[in-house]
Amino acid sequence: MTTSVPRRRILYAFGMAPLLVACAPIAPGGGGSGAGPVTASNDQLDPEAVLRYADTSSPSRFDPHRSTVGQDIRFFTPVYDRLVHLSPDGQPIPGLATSWTWEEDGRALRMELRQGVRFHDGTPFDAEAVRANVERGKTVPGTSVGTDLANVESVEVAGPSTVVLRLSQPTAMLPGLLSHRAGAMVSPAAFADPDLDLRPVGTGMYRVTDYQPNNVIVYERNPDYWDDTVVGVRRLELRILTDEVTRMNALRTGEVDIALLNGRLGEEARGLPGVTVHQKVTLAYAGLLLNRARSQFADVRVRRAMNLAIDRPAIVAGVYFGAGEATVQPFPSTYYAHNPDFPADHYARDLARARALLAEAGHPNGFDFEMLVPSLTAFVQLAEAMQRMLAEVGIRARLRSVEVAQAGDVFYSQRDGDSLIAQWGGRPDPSMTIGLQYMPGGFANPGAHTTARLEELQRRALSTLDRQEREAAVREASGEIADQALDVPVIVEATTYATTERVANFSTLVTGQPDFRTLGALRTP
Amino acid sequence: MLRYTVRRILMIIPLLFLVSLGVFALVLLIPGDPAITIAGENATEAQIDATRERLGLNDPVLVQYASWAGNALTGDLGSSLFSNESVVGAIGGRFPVTLSLTVAAMVAALLIAVPAGITAALRRGRWQDRGATLFASVGISLPNFWVGILLIMAFALAFPIFPAVGYTPLSDGVGPWVLGLVLPGITLGTAVAAEITRQLRGSLSDTLQQDFIRTARANGLTARAVIAKHGLKNAAVPVVTVMGFQIGFLLGGSVIVERVFGLPGLGDLAIRAVLQRDIPMIQGIVVVSALIVMLVNLVVDLSYGWLNPKVRQA
């Protein structure tokens, strides 16, 4: 999905500094401003157009099963269809699988596959290709989707275009996982190509005709694409421009039509003639993650006091220039996992109550703790703002700077440091976020602390196959996380894209990536 | 002269060896383990170990170095640990950009510095001299990213004469290639221009006070001939030396200027390689850059022979 905080290292959640900064700020809810987003019907679109697009960095790898950064998905979707796609609000919808049904109490997932689809190299897409891809995802050296697929014990080819995924235990979030890198279908004929990282081969609406890492990616239309309703453009040129001002200048001078911007430039971009700014919250949230086995964080009163000490709206406005929405839970208000009973002001700043809770917990004079801060401007600013706010109730944070690439290792693996300023990149399914961050065995839960109720809700969410019941369980879990103040979330971040007048039907998914299936260019009159 | 040249060329070999060894040692000191990143985000300890083994990161340092150096001798600098792109290919793809930028910067610097330096030397103590000295001080102090942003605002945004970002290869036409290099060239060349102006002013005004200049004038040579033939050539040695040094500066400065103008050059490649701990890529870039600097120094040294016949006999 949007990002994924890698399990080993938050590394890339922050690792790619420019990217992170770019994904920072904006106003909640989304929609465009300035010129107003252009929506056009298919016959108003120019299928022969060339669109140019500025992004911040290349994918870590172009092999979806081995890419180490969750956000890479935005580069993959034009080339690689997944078994499952996502609707704009993050719901699983048919992709290369046209339908799926649970069998054997959730221990098997039967998927019907789209017929007549071919990979870019002519290899037919069929049940055998799915089996080969899942096998590869589980076993290829350096796989980053092995954990996503861990519960898949085997893939049975039940017909030329039917597969049955046999699971070791009910895994209701599997369709969500298959919408991301784990479900990306690579041509089996290209598995052995050592240059797969430079020349991706999928079934997607575009093929990559030129790729120079950290310079340019050229996508050209796949004339044999299975979905006739997709218009797209003849050529999509993605240029990697690391510097935010450079991307802005490229947009301003018309050298690109679409630019991923740093949120704080959103306001400026809005003032440009003919430019539309699209800001939409994503699944990435930032705040202070706590090791609840350390310092005084085992006590819920202490954690609530910390949450009450933070002035979220001030941070959203001051540090993020409004590019995001304040939050007390790990999911944005636009997402189905969000629990509406815990709005952003559930922990509105209340110093008196915070002090009272601290006194009740036996710390009338506050306490000291250590805050790890990855050395990236956005995190340092967030840390300093939180440090000051906490100090006002007597909680004294000692800031310890850690190198960005080390932060995840130090806090998660070595279990060093009481807390970490971090951006959690989001996952394609909310149960994954909950499992990793709040379950005892979760990689991103170094204190292995949880609550009995949360465990029960997570168990229910993973084993309930009924979608509505499952969503209810996830929502309740999110509420439990907020109620128990398991960490100190501050902001759900928004991505900021700006487009020129030529660009039509631009939108982003809740995961933050542009929806390439709708994206097009207007015919020039 | 020939022996001198050959000896200088041969000296490059041990120097490159030392540089590559130095870089290798430095890279080992950088904290962070590429195997963890490469193994993927959900990797187990065992998978990370396997990755380390596969990449040869478990081998003794000297073995790693020897295997790298052995391949390097055959022209194979390895592949990026991340994208599998060959290091030679990546550098080869980006070198023309940085080379173009460096040449553009040098041209811009000379176009500014030569007239400014000559004027200052001839009009010593007058307002032209003060103006050139002021330019030199300011030019050296200005951060080049800032100069770049100002130039973009003026000549790409307010008056859209030049493109604000990007590089057009020479193969797409000389015109677009030059247009795209004007602003980055001036940006990167300003500090160099300032430095050369200072040197040229000092050196030329010293030379112009020499006896042979007085003699040349007394013989009735035109002012132009005196300055161009007798003055500049004699004043050139320190200036050429400074220009040689500046090549190193230009390669370093290109890191920032490439970002500001979105040019896919070596500097940009280098930054990313360091951030990712992409060891073969870092090695390759440093060795190639070192080689360039050494070659430039060689050319500078050889040019002394042309400028000053005394050196030829030495």
Interface residues (C-beta under 8 A of the other chain):
Chain A: S4 V5 P6 R7 R8 R9 L11 Y12 G15 A17 S57 S58 S60 R61 F62 R66 T68 V69 G70 P141 G142 T143 S144 V145 G146 T147 D148 P194 D195 D197 L198 Q212 P213 N214 N215 V216 R239 I240 L241 T242 D243 V245 T246 R247 N249 A250 R252 T253 E255 E403 A405 Q406 D409 F443
Chain B: P31 G32 I36 T37 I38 A39 G40 E41 N42 A43 Q47 I48 A50 T51 R54 S80 F82 S83 N84 E85 A90 G93 R94 I149 I152 A156 L157 P160 P163 A164 V165 G166 R259 V260 F261 G262 P264 D268 L269 R272 L275 R277
